[in-house]
C-alpha cells in the first residue's frame, strides 16, 4: 500500500487474530481508513484482505476512484500501523 500512518497507541489495542477486522489509516493528499480482514498473524507482521475503504474525514465508504484498486487486495503491515481492532466475536 502507499503509506500507512503509524498509531503511537497501538500497544493498547487487542492482538488481532485470523477473522478479526483491523482498521488502517492511509495518508496521501487525503486521509482514508482501510477495513482489513485478517488472514494471517505473524510475530512482526499481519496480513489481510482489504475489504473496503472509507473517507477519513466523513466516514463515508468509497464507491469509486483510484483508491478502489486496493479493495480485494492482500496487504501486509506491522502492528504499529493498526488504528483499531474489532474482534471477530464482536462483529455483527
C-alpha positions, -999 to +999 in steps of 0.1 A: +000+000+000+011+036-004+017+049+032+001+035+063+000+060+092+015+047+125-005+047+157+015+056+187-011+039+209-011+005+190+001-014+221-032-007+238-052-025+212-060-062+215-038-086+195-056-094+162-065-130+152-075-145+119-110-133+111-108-101+131-111-067+114-082-042+116-085-005+106-055+011+090-051+047+081-038+056+046-024+091+042-015+109+010-031+141-001-062+129+016-069+106+046-086+072+042-093+043+066-090+007+053-111-021+067-089-052+066-100-088+073-070-105+090-059-137+072-025-143+089-008-131+121+029-133+124+054-122+150+062-089+133+035-086+106-001-091+099-017-099+066-052-095+054-076-086+026-087-050+022-125-053+023-132-016+019-120+020+022-137+050+037-131+087+038-111+095+069-130+128+075-166+120+067-166+082+074-183+076+041-175+044+022-157+050-011-176+037-041-153+048-069-120+064-076-083+054-079-081+040-043-107+014-051-080-006-068-068-017-034-102-033-024-099-071-026-061-070-025-038-085+001-020-062+024+008-069+049+016-044+077+033-041+110+014-040+143+023-003+148+000+007+119-032-007+135-057+020+143-084-002+156-091-040+161-126-054+160-126-089+174-145-114+152-168-124+181-178-087+185-188-082+148-225-080+140 
